[in-house]
Structure formats: structure tokens, C-alpha cells
Amino acid sequence: MAVRPYPSYWLYKDNRGEFRWTYDASNGRTIAVSSEGYMRKADCLRSIDIMKASSGSPVWMPSDIANAA
């Protein structure tokens, strides 16, 4: 069995038989999860591609916390 690299996405089937993913950081801790299950593996993989492509998206926050520590 291959050693899993980190950071990486983990694709799996849940108890309902739907595909899901988690994203684990370099320390092995999960920092993101799919918000839904997918019947088709291709759809789950597409959601991972969307997450990868969003790395340049801006971070928005309300003005009342913009300068918070």
C-alpha cells in the first residue's frame, strides 16, 4: 500500500454509499470537508477541482471584524 502524501484530498464513500472528500493539511489534520455526498465519483472529483481552482478567490469579511486581532 502506498504512503499517503500530505497535504492531500481523501476521497471515500460514506455510510450512505455516496462519495465525499476531506482535505488534510501537512500535519494530517482535516481542514476542509465536502458539504454534500455525490452519487457519482466524477461529480465528487469535480468538486475537488473547483476547490483547487478557488485558491485566488478573495476573502470577504464584515467591516466590524476587519481589524480584529
A tleap script that builds the chain and sets N, CA, C and O, in Angstrom:
source leaprc.protein.ff14SB
mol = sequence {
  NMET ALA VAL ARG PRO TYR PRO SER TYR TRP
  LEU TYR LYS ASP ASN ARG GLY GLU PHE ARG
  TRP THR TYR ASP ALA SER ASN GLY ARG THR
  ILE ALA VAL SER SER GLU GLY TYR MET ARG
  LYS ALA ASP CYS LEU ARG SER ILE ASP ILE
  MET LYS ALA SER SER GLY SER PRO VAL TRP
  MET PRO SER ASP ILE ALA ASN ALA CALA
}
set mol.1.N position { 0.837 -1.186 0.000 }
set mol.1.CA position { 0.000 0.000 0.000 }
set mol.1.C position { 0.880 1.247 0.000 }
set mol.1.O position { 1.880 1.312 0.714 }
set mol.2.N position { 0.502 2.220 -0.797 }
set mol.2.CA position { 1.268 3.463 -0.902 }
set mol.2.C position { 1.078 4.329 0.340 }
set mol.2.O position { 0.041 4.278 1.003 }
set mol.3.N position { 2.087 5.111 0.633 }
set mol.3.CA position { 2.020 6.051 1.747 }
set mol.3.C position { 1.316 7.304 1.261 }
set mol.3.O position { 1.667 7.854 0.217 }
set mol.4.N position { 0.332 7.752 2.007 }
set mol.4.CA position { -0.423 8.941 1.620 }
set mol.4.C position { 0.407 10.200 1.827 }
set mol.4.O position { 0.962 10.405 2.906 }
set mol.5.N position { 0.497 11.048 0.798 }
set mol.5.CA position { 1.213 12.325 0.959 }
set mol.5.C position { 0.306 13.373 1.614 }
set mol.5.O position { -0.917 13.306 1.492 }
set mol.6.N position { 0.898 14.313 2.290 }
set mol.6.CA position { 0.167 15.430 2.890 }
set mol.6.C position { 0.830 16.717 2.453 }
set mol.6.O position { 2.056 16.756 2.353 }
set mol.7.N position { 0.086 17.763 2.191 }
set mol.7.CA position { -1.379 17.852 2.191 }
set mol.7.C position { -1.971 17.091 1.013 }
set mol.7.O position { -1.331 16.926 -0.026 }
set mol.8.N position { -3.215 16.629 1.197 }
set mol.8.CA position { -3.884 15.900 0.118 }
set mol.8.C position { -5.390 15.812 0.375 }
set mol.8.O position { -5.874 16.015 1.488 }
set mol.9.N position { -6.101 15.502 -0.701 }
set mol.9.CA position { -7.529 15.223 -0.613 }
set mol.9.C position { -7.715 13.730 -0.406 }
set mol.9.O position { -6.973 12.926 -0.969 }
set mol.10.N position { -8.692 13.360 0.391 }
set mol.10.CA position { -9.035 11.957 0.635 }
set mol.10.C position { -10.444 11.746 0.100 }
set mol.10.O position { -11.391 12.361 0.590 }
set mol.11.N position { -10.590 10.894 -0.887 }
set mol.11.CA position { -11.890 10.594 -1.487 }
set mol.11.C position { -12.365 9.265 -0.915 }
set mol.11.O position { -11.608 8.295 -0.895 }
set mol.12.N position { -13.607 9.212 -0.451 }
set mol.12.CA position { -14.123 7.988 0.171 }
set mol.12.C position { -15.623 7.894 -0.032 }
set mol.12.O position { -16.257 8.842 -0.494 }
set mol.13.N position { -16.188 6.747 0.314 }
set mol.13.CA position { -17.641 6.563 0.308 }
set mol.13.C position { -18.134 6.587 1.749 }
set mol.13.O position { -17.551 5.950 2.626 }
set mol.14.N position { -19.216 7.332 1.985 }
set mol.14.CA position { -19.790 7.418 3.323 }
set mol.14.C position { -20.731 6.236 3.589 }
set mol.14.O position { -20.847 5.331 2.763 }
set mol.15.N position { -21.396 6.254 4.737 }
set mol.15.CA position { -22.299 5.167 5.121 }
set mol.15.C position { -23.492 5.019 4.193 }
set mol.15.O position { -24.091 3.946 4.121 }
set mol.16.N position { -23.841 6.071 3.489 }
set mol.16.CA position { -24.962 6.028 2.540 }
set mol.16.C position { -24.511 5.584 1.151 }
set mol.16.O position { -25.330 5.466 0.239 }
set mol.17.N position { -23.218 5.339 0.988 }
set mol.17.CA position { -22.689 4.925 -0.301 }
set mol.17.C position { -22.393 6.074 -1.244 }
set mol.17.O position { -22.179 5.863 -2.437 }
set mol.18.N position { -22.381 7.298 -0.712 }
set mol.18.CA position { -22.099 8.478 -1.521 }
set mol.18.C position { -20.622 8.853 -1.402 }
set mol.18.O position { -19.987 8.629 -0.372 }
set mol.19.N position { -20.093 9.429 -2.484 }
set mol.19.CA position { -18.704 9.867 -2.485 }
set mol.19.C position { -18.579 11.204 -1.753 }
set mol.19.O position { -19.428 12.084 -1.896 }
set mol.20.N position { -17.526 11.339 -0.981 }
set mol.20.CA position { -17.197 12.575 -0.255 }
set mol.20.C position { -15.694 12.748 -0.268 }
set mol.20.O position { -14.951 11.841 -0.643 }
set mol.21.N position { -15.253 13.938 0.154 }
set mol.21.CA position { -13.824 14.187 0.267 }
set mol.21.C position { -13.514 14.968 1.534 }
set mol.21.O position { -14.363 15.679 2.071 }
set mol.22.N position { -12.288 14.820 1.996 }
set mol.22.CA position { -11.733 15.688 3.029 }
set mol.22.C position { -10.401 16.203 2.502 }
set mol.22.O position { -9.768 15.564 1.662 }
set mol.23.N position { -9.982 17.353 2.997 }
set mol.23.CA position { -8.667 17.887 2.668 }
set mol.23.C position { -7.885 17.948 3.963 }
set mol.23.O position { -8.304 18.583 4.930 }
set mol.24.N position { -6.749 17.285 3.968 }
set mol.24.CA position { -5.927 17.217 5.172 }
set mol.24.C position { -4.633 17.993 4.970 }
set mol.24.O position { -3.983 17.893 3.929 }
set mol.25.N position { -4.273 18.769 5.991 }
set mol.25.CA position { -3.079 19.619 5.954 }
set mol.25.C position { -1.812 18.777 6.080 }
set mol.25.O position { -1.875 17.558 6.237 }
set mol.26.N position { -0.679 19.437 6.008 }
set mol.26.CA position { 0.600 18.736 6.077 }
set mol.26.C position { 0.813 18.027 7.410 }
set mol.26.O position { 1.613 17.095 7.493 }
set mol.27.N position { 0.104 18.459 8.459 }
set mol.27.CA position { 0.204 17.779 9.751 }
set mol.27.C position { -0.800 16.627 9.872 }
set mol.27.O position { -0.892 15.998 10.926 }
set mol.28.N position { -1.553 16.348 8.802 }
set mol.28.CA position { -2.508 15.243 8.796 }
set mol.28.C position { -3.883 15.586 9.332 }
set mol.28.O position { -4.771 14.733 9.340 }
set mol.29.N position { -4.076 16.806 9.776 }
set mol.29.CA position { -5.377 17.216 10.318 }
set mol.29.C position { -6.315 17.662 9.206 }
set mol.29.O position { -5.906 18.343 8.266 }
set mol.30.N position { -7.579 17.268 9.328 }
set mol.30.CA position { -8.587 17.661 8.351 }
set mol.30.C position { -8.915 19.131 8.522 }
set mol.30.O position { -9.222 19.585 9.624 }
set mol.31.N position { -8.849 19.883 7.414 }
set mol.31.CA position { -9.160 21.315 7.480 }
set mol.31.C position { -10.313 21.699 6.569 }
set mol.31.O position { -10.784 22.835 6.626 }
set mol.32.N position { -10.781 20.777 5.727 }
set mol.32.CA position { -11.941 21.055 4.875 }
set mol.32.C position { -12.619 19.735 4.536 }
set mol.32.O position { -11.973 18.693 4.427 }
set mol.33.N position { -13.941 19.803 4.371 }
set mol.33.CA position { -14.718 18.614 4.022 }
set mol.33.C position { -15.745 18.973 2.956 }
set mol.33.O position { -16.162 20.126 2.850 }
set mol.34.N position { -16.149 17.985 2.171 }
set mol.34.CA position { -17.204 18.232 1.194 }
set mol.34.C position { -18.501 18.507 1.956 }
set mol.34.O position { -18.767 17.891 2.988 }
set mol.35.N position { -19.288 19.418 1.450 }
set mol.35.CA position { -20.521 19.795 2.131 }
set mol.35.C position { -21.685 18.891 1.776 }
set mol.35.O position { -22.770 19.017 2.343 }
set mol.36.N position { -21.462 17.981 0.839 }
set mol.36.CA position { -22.515 17.060 0.427 }
set mol.36.C position { -21.895 15.783 -0.092 }
set mol.36.O position { -20.702 15.733 -0.389 }
set mol.37.N position { -22.720 14.745 -0.200 }
set mol.37.CA position { -22.298 13.498 -0.801 }
set mol.37.C position { -22.664 13.495 -2.277 }
set mol.37.O position { -23.610 14.166 -2.689 }
set mol.38.N position { -21.921 12.746 -3.068 }
set mol.38.CA position { -22.135 12.681 -4.512 }
set mol.38.C position { -22.386 11.236 -4.916 }
set mol.38.O position { -21.680 10.327 -4.477 }
set mol.39.N position { -23.387 11.033 -5.748 }
set mol.39.CA position { -23.704 9.692 -6.240 }
set mol.39.C position { -22.634 9.200 -7.214 }
set mol.39.O position { -22.331 8.008 -7.268 }
set mol.40.N position { -22.067 10.134 -7.981 }
set mol.40.CA position { -21.054 9.768 -8.973 }
set mol.40.C position { -19.672 10.246 -8.525 }
set mol.40.O position { -19.516 11.377 -8.067 }
set mol.41.N position { -18.685 9.383 -8.661 }
set mol.41.CA position { -17.322 9.749 -8.294 }
set mol.41.C position { -16.846 10.941 -9.113 }
set mol.41.O position { -16.140 11.805 -8.594 }
set mol.42.N position { -17.227 10.999 -10.392 }
set mol.42.CA position { -16.823 12.111 -11.251 }
set mol.42.C position { -17.305 13.447 -10.696 }
set mol.42.O position { -16.587 14.443 -10.783 }
set mol.43.N position { -18.501 13.484 -10.130 }
set mol.43.CA position { -19.018 14.722 -9.546 }
set mol.43.C position { -18.212 15.127 -8.308 }
set mol.43.O position { -17.954 16.309 -8.085 }
set mol.44.N position { -17.824 14.141 -7.518 }
set mol.44.CA position { -17.011 14.424 -6.334 }
set mol.44.C position { -15.642 14.961 -6.752 }
set mol.44.O position { -15.142 15.927 -6.176 }
set mol.45.N position { -15.048 14.329 -7.751 }
set mol.45.CA position { -13.757 14.809 -8.260 }
set mol.45.C position { -13.877 16.220 -8.825 }
set mol.45.O position { -12.954 17.023 -8.685 }
set mol.46.N position { -14.992 16.527 -9.452 }
set mol.46.CA position { -15.217 17.881 -9.984 }
set mol.46.C position { -15.275 18.892 -8.852 }
set mol.46.O position { -14.763 20.003 -8.995 }
set mol.47.N position { -15.891 18.530 -7.725 }
set mol.47.CA position { -15.954 19.464 -6.597 }
set mol.47.C position { -14.557 19.720 -6.032 }
set mol.47.O position { -14.271 20.824 -5.568 }
set mol.48.N position { -13.691 18.717 -6.068 }
set mol.48.CA position { -12.296 18.920 -5.652 }
set mol.48.C position { -11.612 19.881 -6.615 }
set mol.48.O position { -10.884 20.775 -6.183 }
set mol.49.N position { -11.838 19.709 -7.904 }
set mol.49.CA position { -11.253 20.619 -8.900 }
set mol.49.C position { -11.712 22.059 -8.671 }
set mol.49.O position { -10.922 22.992 -8.812 }
set mol.50.N position { -12.973 22.239 -8.322 }
set mol.50.CA position { -13.496 23.584 -8.042 }
set mol.50.C position { -12.781 24.188 -6.844 }
set mol.50.O position { -12.429 25.367 -6.866 }
set mol.51.N position { -12.562 23.396 -5.796 }
set mol.51.CA position { -11.851 23.896 -4.618 }
set mol.51.C position { -10.416 24.286 -4.975 }
set mol.51.O position { -9.931 25.332 -4.544 }
set mol.52.N position { -9.746 23.459 -5.750 }
set mol.52.CA position { -8.372 23.768 -6.158 }
set mol.52.C position { -8.315 25.065 -6.950 }
set mol.52.O position { -7.387 25.857 -6.786 }
set mol.53.N position { -9.304 25.283 -7.806 }
set mol.53.CA position { -9.316 26.470 -8.661 }
set mol.53.C position { -9.679 27.748 -7.904 }
set mol.53.O position { -9.474 28.848 -8.417 }
set mol.54.N position { -10.208 27.616 -6.703 }
set mol.54.CA position { -10.663 28.803 -5.974 }
set mol.54.C position { -9.571 29.430 -5.110 }
set mol.54.O position { -9.859 30.321 -4.311 }
set mol.55.N position { -8.335 28.986 -5.254 }
set mol.55.CA position { -7.268 29.494 -4.388 }
set mol.55.C position { -7.044 30.997 -4.532 }
set mol.55.O position { -6.521 31.623 -3.610 }
set mol.56.N position { -7.424 31.589 -5.658 }
set mol.56.CA position { -7.256 33.023 -5.853 }
set mol.56.C position { -8.473 33.844 -5.469 }
set mol.56.O position { -8.492 35.060 -5.660 }
set mol.57.N position { -9.486 33.186 -4.929 }
set mol.57.CA position { -10.710 33.902 -4.557 }
set mol.57.C position { -10.457 34.820 -3.373 }
set mol.57.O position { -9.704 34.472 -2.463 }
set mol.58.N position { -11.086 35.995 -3.381 }
set mol.58.CA position { -10.884 36.926 -2.266 }
set mol.58.C position { -11.544 36.419 -0.990 }
set mol.58.O position { -12.487 35.630 -1.025 }
set mol.59.N position { -11.023 36.893 0.132 }
set mol.59.CA position { -11.625 36.604 1.433 }
set mol.59.C position { -12.473 37.808 1.797 }
set mol.59.O position { -11.979 38.935 1.826 }
set mol.60.N position { -13.738 37.576 2.072 }
set mol.60.CA position { -14.642 38.655 2.455 }
set mol.60.C position { -14.963 38.531 3.919 }
set mol.60.O position { -15.132 37.425 4.433 }
set mol.61.N position { -15.050 39.666 4.601 }
set mol.61.CA position { -15.467 39.657 5.994 }
set mol.61.C position { -16.197 40.962 6.283 }
set mol.61.O position { -15.938 41.980 5.641 }
set mol.62.N position { -17.108 40.931 7.250 }
set mol.62.CA position { -17.813 42.141 7.631 }
set mol.62.C position { -16.842 43.208 8.156 }
set mol.62.O position { -15.813 42.878 8.744 }
set mol.63.N position { -17.165 44.447 7.947 }
set mol.63.CA position { -16.274 45.529 8.336 }
set mol.63.C position { -16.033 45.589 9.847 }
set mol.63.O position { -14.985 46.061 10.286 }
set mol.64.N position { -16.994 45.116 10.641 }
set mol.64.CA position { -16.807 45.198 12.098 }
set mol.64.C position { -15.746 44.233 12.629 }
set mol.64.O position { -15.311 44.376 13.772 }
set mol.65.N position { -15.322 43.255 11.827 }
set mol.65.CA position { -14.243 42.379 12.287 }
set mol.65.C position { -12.989 42.505 11.422 }
set mol.65.O position { -12.021 41.771 11.626 }
set mol.66.N position { -12.999 43.406 10.481 }
set mol.66.CA position { -11.876 43.540 9.553 }
set mol.66.C position { -10.562 43.831 10.278 }
set mol.66.O position { -9.512 43.353 9.850 }
set mol.67.N position { -10.594 44.586 11.339 }
set mol.67.CA position { -9.380 44.945 12.063 }
set mol.67.C position { -9.215 44.183 13.373 }
set mol.67.O position { -8.374 44.536 14.200 }
set mol.68.N position { -10.010 43.150 13.559 }
set mol.68.CA position { -9.913 42.359 14.793 }
set mol.68.C position { -8.619 41.561 14.815 }
set mol.68.O position { -8.068 41.202 13.775 }
set mol.69.N position { -8.157 41.299 16.010 }
set mol.69.CA position { -6.902 40.529 16.169 }
set mol.69.C position { -7.126 39.073 15.886 }
set mol.69.O position { -6.191 38.276 15.968 }
savepdb mol mol.pdb
quit
